[in-house]
Amino acid sequence: MTHILDELEWRGLISQTTGDDELREALTAGPVTLYCGFDPTAPSLHLGNLMQILTVRRFQDAGHRPLLLVGGATGLIGDPRMSGERTLNPVDVVHEWVENIRRQIEPYMSFEGSNAARMVNNYEWTRELSAIDFLREVGKHYRLGTMLAKETVARRLRSDEGISYTEFSYQILQGMDFLELYRRYGCTLQTGGSDQWGNLLSGTELIRKSDGGTAHALATPLVTKADGSKFGKTEGGAIWLDASLTSPYAMYQFWMRSLDADVVQYLKYFTFRTRDEIEDLAVAVSDEPHFRRAQRTLAYDVTALVHGADAADKVVDASEALFGRGELSTLDEATLAGCAQELGGVDVVPGTSVVDALVAAGVIDSKSAARRAVAEGGAYVNNERIDDPDAALAVTDALAGGWVVVRRGKKSAGLVRIGA
């Protein structure tokens, strides 16, 4: 069986550790308890968080014991950002988000067996902690020089806005989490993104200074695109794991747009495909890129992982049907609404002309261009060619949820919804 570190290395999931040899020895000696933290600074997790969840799952599959920490306490403060001070969210909102995130994480883990996962919330051990106890028992182990040297802190200190004591203290709270989990569960490894490296070290150092213990940290790389643009973003914002914020269709299309230069690495990061399977897909990218087999595999696997195989199947059907390669009438309202969310669906009234619908849906820029498309036989309503430039949409044209698909040629489609 491949050692977990060798597996992570092959997948490109190791940016740095507190010591490769020491960590390998600890992981080889027996099951290790590890944790990864997620702060509820939004109502949903996003693709960057998914990479961390899947990394922890890989450790569990290798026999290790995961703790998934949702930061009911740290989420009330927020990790300092490069760009400036966070707005503190209301306590009741943060607690609601804690439950959202807990529910999102749970399906990825196994909570049975000798290495069952456990969900924890740092609000449990911080809510009764007094300021005096915090300063005496935890704060005394921290040196300002080390804290000030942290990149985010240093940059914020050089800015006009500076940094509040609240956000400056975040790294102490995260270190305290690791110490608490070390004491409660024997946790000796924390994982997280490389942008969290200073916070990861905060915990290993606190365990050493406070309890004389040994702990490890492993950071994964930040995900980037080969063209230098940000990963996990679209024009509408982040790609969320919550289907109400990012539909399964939008999730699928995001992965389908992966560049050939990126797709193999994304398969390693975000799927459980084997080495042989991924190497086969890498050959397909090189030899037959026009078939986009790697992108289709990636898009299906991640969409199924996040939203379930049924939703992924519906999205594949929708992706085909929208462009004339499948049956639109089989698509349900939720799937069509997700397509509209991604493509920019708009409401129209019965009797709206096909020309106006094509323009309203953003499929064609102008009425004159839309008329030409109809005249040339390149305009479609629900995959039926329209020959009459004066044709109008009727309620009887509506698919599930009142949606109508308008299309120009084979590559440009949009949705309109016929209202009363």
VODREN-562924 format. One record per residue (C-alpha): residue number from 1; x, z, y. Coordinates in pm, 1 decimal, always signed. Each point is the difference from the previous one (the first is absolute). Layout:
REM VODREN-562924
+------+----------+----------+----------+
| resi |     east |       up |    north |
+------+----------+----------+----------+
|  NUM |        X |        Z |        Y |
...
+------+----------+----------+----------+
***
This chain:
REM VODREN-562924
+------+----------+----------+----------+
| resi |     east |       up |    north |
+------+----------+----------+----------+
|    1 |     +0.0 |     +0.0 |     +0.0 |
|    2 |   +130.9 |    -92.9 |   +343.4 |
|    3 |   +105.6 |   +298.4 |   +212.0 |
|    4 |   -233.4 |    +47.5 |   +294.9 |
|    5 |   +284.6 |    -39.7 |   +249.9 |
|    6 |   +106.5 |   -327.3 |   -159.8 |
|    7 |   -361.2 |   -120.6 |    +16.8 |
|    8 |    -29.8 |    +98.5 |   +366.8 |
|    9 |   +335.2 |   -159.1 |    +77.9 |
|   10 |   -105.5 |   -329.3 |   -158.9 |
|   11 |   -320.5 |     +5.5 |   +199.5 |
|   12 |   +193.3 |    +61.3 |   +321.0 |
|   13 |   -172.9 |   +333.6 |    +53.0 |
|   14 |   +304.9 |   +213.0 |    +75.4 |
|   15 |   +130.1 |     +2.9 |   +355.7 |
|   16 |   +199.9 |   +322.7 |    -26.7 |
|   17 |    +13.8 |   +328.0 |   -187.9 |
|   18 |   +163.1 |   +336.0 |    +52.9 |
|   19 |   +231.8 |    -87.8 |   -289.2 |
|   20 |    -50.7 |   -268.0 |   -263.9 |
|   21 |   +200.4 |   +172.9 |   -274.5 |
|   22 |   -155.8 |   +341.5 |    +56.4 |
|   23 |   -351.3 |   -143.8 |     +9.7 |
|   24 |    +58.0 |   -205.9 |   -314.2 |
|   25 |   +126.5 |   +308.8 |   -180.2 |
|   26 |   -305.5 |   +202.4 |   +104.1 |
|   27 |   -243.8 |   -273.7 |   -104.7 |
|   28 |   +178.7 |    -47.1 |   -332.2 |
|   29 |     +2.4 |   +372.3 |    -80.7 |
|   30 |   -377.9 |    +19.0 |    -23.3 |
|   31 |   -325.6 |    -50.1 |   +187.7 |
|   32 |    +43.7 |    +57.6 |   +372.3 |
|   33 |   -277.9 |   +109.7 |   +234.7 |
|   34 |     -2.7 |   -218.2 |   +310.2 |
|   35 |   -222.1 |    -41.6 |   +300.8 |
|   36 |    -93.8 |   -247.5 |   +267.7 |
|   37 |   -196.3 |    +86.7 |   +311.8 |
|   38 |   -272.2 |   -189.9 |   +186.2 |
|   39 |   -119.1 |   +106.6 |   +342.8 |
|   40 |   -364.6 |    -60.3 |    +99.0 |
|   41 |    +72.4 |   -163.7 |   +336.0 |
|   42 |   -266.4 |   -267.0 |    -67.0 |
|   43 |   -316.3 |    -15.5 |   -212.0 |
|   44 |   +175.4 |   -210.4 |   -264.2 |
|   45 |   +338.0 |    -66.4 |   -154.3 |
|   46 |   +160.6 |   -342.9 |    +42.7 |
|   47 |   +233.3 |   -228.4 |   -195.8 |
|   48 |   +311.5 |   +193.6 |   +101.8 |
|   49 |   -152.7 |   +309.7 |   -159.8 |
|   50 |    -90.6 |   -199.9 |   -309.8 |
|   51 |   +366.6 |    -70.0 |    -65.7 |
|   52 |    +66.6 |   +376.4 |     -1.2 |
|   53 |   -294.9 |    +70.4 |   -230.7 |
|   54 |   +114.9 |   -262.9 |   -248.8 |
|   55 |   +357.0 |   +131.9 |    +10.5 |
|   56 |   -127.8 |   +345.4 |    -95.0 |
|   57 |   -209.6 |   -156.1 |   -276.8 |
|   58 |   +314.3 |   -164.0 |   -138.9 |
|   59 |   +159.1 |   +344.7 |    -21.5 |
|   60 |   -307.4 |   +132.7 |   -181.1 |
|   61 |     +5.5 |   -291.5 |   -243.9 |
|   62 |   +361.9 |    +95.8 |    -73.5 |
|   63 |   -112.6 |   +351.2 |    -95.8 |
|   64 |    +49.3 |   +191.8 |   +324.2 |
|   65 |   -254.7 |   +228.7 |   +170.5 |
|   66 |   -136.0 |   -114.3 |   +337.3 |
|   67 |   -142.0 |   +205.6 |   +282.9 |
|   68 |   -196.2 |   -198.9 |   +257.4 |
|   69 |     -8.7 |   +189.3 |   +328.3 |
|   70 |   -264.8 |    -77.0 |   +259.0 |
|   71 |   +105.9 |   +156.6 |   +328.4 |
|   72 |   -296.8 |   +193.0 |   +127.0 |
|   73 |   +245.7 |   +197.7 |   +213.8 |
|   74 |   +261.5 |   -260.0 |    +92.7 |
|   75 |   -281.9 |   -247.3 |    +67.8 |
|   76 |   -113.9 |   +227.3 |   +281.6 |
|   77 |   +334.0 |    -68.7 |   +171.9 |
|   78 |   +132.7 |   -335.3 |   -116.6 |
|   79 |   +352.0 |   -119.6 |    -62.3 |
|   80 |   +172.1 |    -96.7 |   +328.0 |
|   81 |    -15.3 |   -372.0 |    +73.8 |
|   82 |   +260.3 |   -208.3 |   +178.2 |
|   83 |   -259.3 |   -117.3 |   +251.7 |
|   84 |   -128.0 |   +330.0 |   +136.3 |
|   85 |   -209.7 |   +310.3 |    -51.9 |
|   86 |   -293.0 |    -14.6 |   -238.2 |
|   87 |   -351.4 |    +93.3 |   +101.7 |
|   88 |    -98.1 |   +309.7 |   -196.9 |
|   89 |   -313.2 |    -64.1 |   -205.0 |
|   90 |   -278.6 |   +260.6 |    -26.1 |
|   91 |    +40.1 |   +243.7 |   -288.8 |
|   92 |   -328.5 |    -97.2 |   -166.0 |
|   93 |    +92.8 |   -368.8 |    +16.8 |
|   94 |   +338.4 |    +63.4 |   -162.7 |
|   95 |   -163.5 |   +202.6 |   -277.5 |
|   96 |   -243.5 |   -286.7 |    -62.4 |
|   97 |   +290.2 |   -242.9 |    -19.0 |
|   98 |   +176.0 |   +230.6 |   -246.0 |
|   99 |   -289.6 |    -46.4 |   -240.5 |
|  100 |     -3.0 |   -377.2 |    +56.0 |
|  101 |   +368.9 |    -26.7 |    -83.6 |
|  102 |    -23.5 |   +232.7 |   -298.1 |
|  103 |   -272.0 |   -223.9 |   -146.0 |
|  104 |   +210.7 |   -309.5 |    +65.3 |
|  105 |   +307.5 |   +138.6 |   -175.4 |
|  106 |   -164.5 |   +149.4 |   -308.7 |
|  107 |    -84.7 |   -326.9 |   -183.4 |
|  108 |   +367.8 |    -98.2 |    -15.3 |
|  109 |   +108.4 |   +314.3 |   -184.6 |
|  110 |    -63.1 |   +155.8 |   -338.9 |
|  111 |   -120.6 |   +359.9 |    +14.4 |
|  112 |    +28.0 |    +60.9 |   -371.7 |
|  113 |   +281.4 |    +77.1 |   -240.3 |
|  114 |   +326.4 |   +189.9 |    +26.8 |
|  115 |   +100.5 |   -181.4 |   +319.1 |
|  116 |   -340.5 |     +3.0 |   +166.8 |
|  117 |     -2.4 |    -67.4 |   +372.7 |
|  118 |   -115.5 |   +266.7 |   +245.0 |
|  119 |   -148.5 |    -41.4 |   +347.5 |
|  120 |   +115.2 |   +256.3 |   +257.6 |
|  121 |    -78.7 |    +64.9 |   +366.9 |
|  122 |   +255.6 |   +167.4 |   +227.2 |
|  123 |   -278.2 |   +151.5 |   +208.3 |
|  124 |    -33.3 |   +250.7 |   -284.3 |
|  125 |   +334.5 |   +168.0 |    +70.6 |
|  126 |    +23.1 |    -49.0 |   +375.0 |
|  127 |   -341.7 |   +110.9 |   +127.8 |
|  128 |    +73.8 |   +371.2 |    -44.2 |
|  129 |   +366.8 |    -18.8 |   +104.0 |
|  130 |    +67.7 |   +190.7 |   +321.0 |
|  131 |   +231.2 |   -134.4 |   +267.8 |
|  132 |   +234.0 |   +298.7 |    -48.7 |
|  133 |    +22.7 |    -55.1 |   -375.7 |
|  134 |    +54.7 |   -372.9 |    +55.5 |
|  135 |   +290.5 |    +65.4 |   +236.6 |
|  136 |   +156.7 |   +279.5 |   -207.8 |
|  137 |    -35.6 |   -148.9 |   -345.9 |
|  138 |    +33.5 |   -372.2 |    +66.8 |
|  139 |   +118.5 |    -70.2 |   +353.4 |
|  140 |   +316.3 |   +207.2 |    -36.7 |
|  141 |   +136.5 |   -249.6 |   -254.9 |
|  142 |    -12.0 |   -294.6 |   +242.6 |
|  143 |   +272.2 |    -94.6 |   +247.0 |
|  144 |    -96.2 |   -179.6 |   +319.3 |
|  145 |   +297.4 |   -236.3 |    -15.4 |
|  146 |   -121.3 |   -143.6 |   -328.6 |
|  147 |   -359.2 |    -24.5 |   +118.2 |
|  148 |    +95.0 |   -165.7 |   +328.7 |
|  149 |   +212.1 |   -259.1 |   -180.0 |
|  150 |   -300.8 |   -141.0 |   -183.5 |
|  151 |    -42.4 |   -360.0 |   +120.7 |
|  152 |   -364.3 |    +28.8 |   +106.0 |
|  153 |    +61.8 |   +327.4 |   +183.0 |
|  154 |   +313.2 |   -130.9 |   +170.6 |
|  155 |   -176.5 |   -313.2 |   +120.0 |
|  156 |   -300.3 |   +192.5 |   +125.9 |
|  157 |   +225.6 |   +242.2 |   +186.7 |
|  158 |   +157.7 |   -294.7 |   +180.5 |
|  159 |   -341.9 |   -134.2 |   +100.7 |
|  160 |   -194.6 |    +90.2 |   +311.4 |
|  161 |   -271.6 |   +162.1 |   -207.3 |
|  162 |   +230.1 |   +219.0 |   -209.1 |
|  163 |   -133.6 |   +186.1 |   -301.9 |
|  164 |   -222.4 |   +305.4 |    -27.2 |
|  165 |   +101.4 |   +311.1 |   -189.4 |
|  166 |   -297.9 |    -69.8 |   -227.2 |
|  167 |   +132.3 |   -332.6 |   -126.6 |
|  168 |   +360.2 |   +125.0 |     +8.6 |
|  169 |   -104.0 |   +268.4 |   -251.9 |
|  170 |   -146.7 |   -250.4 |   -247.0 |
|  171 |   +322.2 |    -28.8 |   -199.6 |
|  172 |     -0.6 |   +376.7 |    -55.1 |
|  173 |   -354.1 |     -9.8 |   -135.0 |
|  174 |    +88.2 |   -279.6 |   -241.8 |
|  175 |   +306.1 |   +190.7 |   -113.5 |
|  176 |   -218.4 |   +304.8 |    -53.4 |
|  177 |   -229.8 |   -208.1 |   -222.5 |
|  178 |   +286.5 |    -86.2 |   -230.9 |
|  179 |   +108.5 |   +365.5 |    -16.1 |
|  180 |   -354.2 |   +112.3 |    -81.5 |
|  181 |    -38.0 |   -260.6 |   -275.5 |
|  182 |   +344.9 |    +94.2 |   -133.3 |
|  183 |   -110.4 |   +362.1 |    -26.9 |
|  184 |   -349.8 |    -65.6 |   -135.9 |
|  185 |    +59.0 |   -286.7 |   -240.6 |
|  186 |   +375.6 |    -36.1 |    -42.1 |
|  187 |     -7.9 |   -323.7 |   +201.4 |
|  188 |   +354.5 |   -133.0 |    +46.7 |
|  189 |    -49.3 |   -358.0 |   +123.3 |
|  190 |   -173.4 |   -148.6 |   +301.6 |
|  191 |    -57.2 |   -372.5 |    +48.5 |
|  192 |    -96.2 |   -185.2 |   +316.5 |
|  193 |    +80.0 |   -294.6 |   +223.0 |
|  194 |   +345.7 |    -39.1 |   +149.7 |
|  195 |   -144.9 |    +70.7 |   +344.8 |
|  196 |    -67.6 |   +351.4 |   -133.5 |
|  197 |   +356.8 |    +65.6 |   -107.6 |
|  198 |    +61.7 |   +274.4 |   +255.1 |
|  199 |   -318.3 |   +177.4 |   -106.7 |
|  200 |    +93.6 |    -34.0 |   -368.8 |
|  201 |   +336.1 |   +161.8 |    +66.6 |
|  202 |   -172.5 |   +276.4 |   +193.9 |
|  203 |   -153.6 |   +119.4 |   -325.7 |
|  204 |   +308.2 |    -26.5 |   -219.8 |
|  205 |   +204.5 |   +194.6 |   +256.8 |
|  206 |   -265.8 |   +269.5 |    +41.5 |
|  207 |    -15.7 |    +54.1 |   -376.8 |
|  208 |   +378.3 |    +34.9 |    -10.7 |
|  209 |    +23.0 |   +237.5 |   +295.2 |
|  210 |   -306.8 |   +209.6 |    -75.8 |
|  211 |     +1.7 |    +26.0 |   -377.9 |
|  212 |   +342.1 |   -131.1 |   -100.0 |
|  213 |   -171.9 |   -272.9 |   -198.7 |
|  214 |    +84.0 |   -363.9 |    -62.9 |
|  215 |   -246.0 |   -273.3 |    +87.7 |
|  216 |    +16.1 |   -376.4 |    +34.4 |
|  217 |   -144.6 |   -270.9 |   +220.9 |
|  218 |    -58.1 |   -370.5 |    -62.7 |
|  219 |    -97.0 |   -242.5 |   +275.0 |
|  220 |   -155.4 |   -341.3 |    -55.8 |
|  221 |    +80.4 |   -286.2 |   +238.9 |
|  222 |   -233.4 |   -100.7 |   +278.3 |
|  223 |   -179.3 |   -317.6 |   -100.7 |
|  224 |    +81.8 |   -298.3 |   +219.0 |
|  225 |    -70.1 |   -371.6 |     -7.6 |
|  226 |   +270.0 |   -261.5 |    -39.1 |
|  227 |    -98.6 |   -151.0 |   +336.1 |
|  228 |    +49.2 |   +332.6 |   +176.9 |
|  229 |   -368.3 |    +63.7 |    +77.1 |
|  230 |   -170.3 |   +328.3 |    -81.9 |
|  231 |   -131.1 |    +56.7 |   -350.3 |
|  232 |   -354.8 |   +121.2 |    -62.7 |
|  233 |   -145.5 |   -125.3 |   +326.8 |
|  234 |   -246.7 |   -271.9 |    +91.5 |
|  235 |   -149.3 |   -100.6 |   +331.1 |
|  236 |   -265.8 |   +264.3 |    -62.3 |
|  237 |   +252.3 |   +278.4 |    -62.5 |
|  238 |   +121.5 |   +184.1 |   -308.8 |
|  239 |   -103.0 |    -87.6 |   -354.6 |
|  240 |   -194.4 |   +310.1 |   -104.7 |
|  241 |    -82.2 |   +116.0 |   -351.9 |
|  242 |   -357.2 |    +81.5 |   +104.6 |
|  243 |   -223.7 |   -299.3 |    -74.8 |
|  244 |   -214.1 |    +71.1 |   +306.8 |
|  245 |   +306.3 |    -44.1 |   +222.9 |
|  246 |   +170.6 |   -283.9 |   -188.7 |
|  247 |   -223.9 |   -190.8 |   -238.8 |
|  248 |   +119.4 |    -99.5 |   -347.6 |
|  249 |    -11.2 |   -362.7 |   +117.9 |
|  250 |   +225.8 |    +79.7 |   +297.1 |
|  251 |   +234.0 |   +193.3 |   -229.1 |
|  252 |    +20.6 |   -294.9 |   -239.5 |
|  253 |    +62.4 |   -251.6 |   +276.8 |
|  254 |   +270.8 |   +217.2 |   +152.6 |
|  255 |   +200.3 |    -18.2 |   -322.6 |
|  256 |    -78.6 |   -369.0 |    -47.1 |
|  257 |   +174.8 |    -66.7 |   +330.8 |
|  258 |   +323.7 |   +153.5 |   -129.5 |
|  259 |   +300.8 |   -221.2 |    +63.6 |
|  260 |   +189.7 |   -139.1 |   -298.1 |
|  261 |   +301.0 |   +194.9 |   +124.7 |
|  262 |   -195.3 |   +328.7 |    -21.2 |
|  263 |   -238.7 |    -29.2 |   -291.1 |
|  264 |   +236.5 |    +91.6 |   -285.2 |
|  265 |   +112.9 |   +316.2 |   +175.9 |
|  266 |   -363.0 |    +93.7 |    +70.7 |
|  267 |    -78.6 |    -44.1 |   -369.5 |
|  268 |   +274.5 |   +251.8 |    -75.6 |
|  269 |   -121.0 |   +246.1 |   +262.7 |
|  270 |   -375.0 |    -16.7 |    -43.2 |
|  271 |    -80.1 |    -98.6 |   -359.3 |
|  272 |    +71.7 |   +130.5 |   -348.0 |
|  273 |   +101.2 |   -342.4 |   -130.5 |
|  274 |   +296.7 |    +17.6 |   -236.6 |
|  275 |   +344.4 |   -134.0 |    +73.7 |
|  276 |    -60.2 |   -300.7 |   -226.8 |
|  277 |   -330.8 |    -80.0 |   +170.3 |
|  278 |   +146.5 |    +23.8 |   +348.7 |
|  279 |   +303.7 |   -207.8 |    -91.7 |
|  280 |   -235.9 |   -265.9 |   -140.1 |
|  281 |   -195.6 |     +2.6 |   +327.7 |
|  282 |   +326.2 |    -26.8 |   +194.6 |
|  283 |    +74.6 |   -321.2 |   -189.4 |
|  284 |   -346.3 |   -127.7 |    +89.8 |
|  285 |    +67.3 |    +68.0 |   +368.9 |
|  286 |   +320.8 |   -199.5 |    -23.4 |
|  287 |   -118.7 |   -287.8 |   -216.3 |
|  288 |   -371.2 |    -34.5 |    +87.0 |
|  289 |    -60.0 |   +175.4 |   +332.2 |
|  290 |   -303.5 |   -217.5 |    +81.4 |
|  291 |   -199.4 |   +167.2 |   -280.6 |
|  292 |    +57.0 |   +344.5 |   +164.1 |
|  293 |    -27.8 |   +169.0 |   -339.0 |
|  294 |   +203.3 |   +300.4 |   +113.6 |
|  295 |   -220.2 |    +47.9 |   +306.5 |
|  296 |   -316.2 |    -24.3 |   -208.6 |
|  297 |   +133.0 |   +254.3 |   -247.1 |
|  298 |   +106.3 |   +236.8 |   +277.0 |
|  299 |   -329.4 |    -35.5 |   +187.9 |
|  300 |   -210.0 |    +60.4 |   -309.8 |
|  301 |   +204.8 |   +290.1 |   -133.2 |
|  302 |     +8.1 |   +197.7 |   +324.3 |
|  303 |   -365.2 |    -68.5 |    +83.5 |
|  304 |   -100.7 |   +111.3 |   -350.4 |
|  305 |   +223.2 |   +305.3 |    +27.5 |
|  306 |   -154.3 |   +106.9 |   +331.0 |
|  307 |   -362.2 |   -112.2 |    -39.6 |
|  308 |    -47.8 |    -54.7 |   -373.1 |
|  309 |     +5.9 |   -306.4 |   -224.3 |
|  310 |   -365.9 |    -80.6 |    +67.9 |
|  311 |    +58.0 |    -22.4 |   +375.6 |
|  312 |   +314.9 |   -205.6 |    -56.8 |
|  313 |   -189.3 |   -243.0 |   -224.3 |
|  314 |   -269.0 |    -41.3 |   +266.2 |
|  315 |   +262.6 |    -67.0 |   +264.3 |
|  316 |   +163.5 |   -269.0 |   -214.3 |
|  317 |   -340.8 |   -161.1 |    -52.3 |
|  318 |    -69.3 |    +17.9 |   +374.5 |
|  319 |   +338.5 |   -147.6 |    +89.5 |
|  320 |    -76.0 |   -297.8 |   -220.4 |
|  321 |   -365.3 |    -39.5 |    +96.7 |
|  322 |    +54.9 |    +13.7 |   +376.3 |
|  323 |   +199.7 |   -319.7 |    -21.4 |
|  324 |   -222.5 |   -191.9 |   -237.6 |
|  325 |   +158.3 |    +95.6 |   -330.0 |
|  326 |   -267.0 |   +242.2 |   -122.4 |
|  327 |   -362.9 |   +104.8 |    +22.8 |
|  328 |    -88.0 |   +180.8 |   +324.1 |
|  329 |   -338.6 |   +119.2 |   -125.0 |
|  330 |   +168.9 |   +238.8 |   -245.2 |
|  331 |   +171.4 |   +198.2 |   +279.0 |
|  332 |   -160.5 |   +330.8 |    +96.0 |
|  333 |    -61.3 |   +128.7 |   +351.8 |
|  334 |   +299.3 |   +238.0 |     +5.5 |
|  335 |   +240.8 |   -275.5 |   -104.4 |
|  336 |   -134.8 |   -242.6 |   +259.9 |
|  337 |    +13.9 |   +270.5 |   +267.8 |
|  338 |   +364.2 |    +60.0 |    -89.0 |
|  339 |    +69.7 |   -370.8 |    +31.5 |
|  340 |   -172.2 |     +0.2 |   +338.2 |
|  341 |   +207.7 |   +298.6 |   +111.4 |
|  342 |   +315.9 |   -193.7 |    -74.1 |
|  343 |   -113.1 |   -340.8 |   +124.0 |
|  344 |   -190.3 |   +123.1 |   +304.3 |
|  345 |   -369.5 |    -25.8 |    -85.5 |
|  346 |   -252.8 |    -17.5 |   +283.9 |
|  347 |   -378.5 |    +28.9 |    +31.4 |
|  348 |   -214.8 |   -301.0 |    +88.2 |
|  349 |   -374.4 |    -61.4 |    +24.8 |
|  350 |   -200.1 |   -225.5 |   -231.3 |
|  351 |     +6.5 |   -355.4 |   +129.9 |
|  352 |   +359.8 |    +20.2 |   +120.4 |
|  353 |   +154.1 |   -343.8 |    -43.0 |
|  354 |   +273.9 |    -49.6 |   -256.4 |
|  355 |   +220.8 |   -121.1 |   +285.6 |
|  356 |    -53.6 |   +324.4 |   +191.1 |
|  357 |    +51.5 |   +204.8 |   -316.6 |
|  358 |   +334.2 |   -167.8 |    -69.8 |
|  359 |   +116.3 |    +84.7 |   +352.0 |
|  360 |   -142.7 |   +355.9 |     -5.0 |
|  361 |   +176.5 |    +75.5 |   -329.1 |
|  362 |   +331.6 |   -119.0 |   +143.6 |
|  363 |    +30.4 |   -278.6 |   -255.2 |
|  364 |    +16.8 |   -271.3 |   +268.7 |
|  365 |    +97.8 |    +43.3 |   +364.9 |
|  366 |   -264.5 |   -209.6 |   +175.3 |
|  367 |   -342.0 |   -156.5 |    -48.0 |
|  368 |   +141.3 |   -348.8 |    +39.3 |
|  369 |   +255.5 |    +64.6 |   -274.0 |
|  370 |   -274.2 |   +147.7 |   -218.7 |
|  371 |   -216.3 |   -308.7 |    +48.4 |
|  372 |   +292.5 |   -220.8 |    -98.1 |
|  373 |    +56.2 |   +209.5 |   -311.7 |
|  374 |   -365.5 |    -46.3 |   -100.4 |
|  375 |    +13.2 |   -372.7 |    +70.6 |
|  376 |   +317.1 |    -34.4 |   -208.9 |
|  377 |   -153.4 |   +187.3 |   -294.4 |
|  378 |   +226.6 |   +300.4 |    +35.3 |
|  379 |   -255.7 |   +271.9 |    +82.5 |
|  380 |   -168.0 |   +220.5 |   -261.3 |
|  381 |   -268.0 |   +268.8 |    -14.9 |
|  382 |    +16.1 |   +212.5 |   -313.9 |
|  383 |   +224.8 |   -269.8 |   -149.6 |
|  384 |   -257.1 |   -276.0 |    +59.2 |
|  385 |   +120.3 |   -288.4 |   +219.3 |
|  386 |   -197.2 |    -38.9 |   +324.1 |
|  387 |    -56.3 |   -355.0 |   +122.8 |
|  388 |   -240.3 |    +65.9 |   +288.2 |
|  389 |   +168.9 |   +126.2 |   +321.3 |
|  390 |   -335.8 |   +145.2 |   +109.4 |
|  391 |    -56.4 |   +198.1 |   -320.9 |
|  392 |    -98.2 |   +362.9 |    +53.7 |
|  393 |    +37.7 |   +318.1 |   -204.3 |
|  394 |   -311.3 |   +152.7 |   -152.0 |
|  395 |    -68.8 |   +337.1 |   -159.1 |
|  396 |    -24.1 |   -180.1 |   -332.4 |
|  397 |   +369.8 |    -89.8 |    +32.2 |
|  398 |   +101.1 |   +366.1 |     -8.7 |
|  399 |   +199.3 |   +146.6 |   -285.4 |
|  400 |     +2.9 |   +373.7 |    -82.9 |
|  401 |    -19.3 |   +210.4 |   +314.6 |
|  402 |   -105.6 |   -294.2 |   +213.7 |
|  403 |   +345.7 |   -160.6 |     -3.0 |
|  404 |    +61.9 |   -372.7 |    +20.3 |
|  405 |   +338.5 |   -160.1 |    -65.5 |
|  406 |    +99.1 |   -281.2 |   +235.4 |
|  407 |   +310.0 |   -200.4 |    -73.5 |
|  408 |   +210.3 |   -288.5 |   +126.5 |
|  409 |   +192.8 |   -185.7 |   -265.4 |
|  410 |   +170.9 |   +202.5 |   -272.0 |
|  411 |   +191.2 |   +258.6 |   +198.8 |
|  412 |   -206.5 |   +131.1 |   +291.1 |
|  413 |   -308.8 |   +214.4 |    -69.4 |
|  414 |   -202.4 |   +262.6 |   +181.9 |
|  415 |   -321.6 |   +196.9 |    -36.0 |
|  416 |   -305.8 |    +43.3 |   +216.3 |
|  417 |   -288.3 |   +235.6 |    -65.3 |
|  418 |   -351.5 |   -119.5 |    +69.7 |
|  419 |   -202.4 |   +268.1 |   +176.3 |
|  420 |   -372.9 |    +35.3 |    +45.6 |
+------+----------+----------+----------+
***
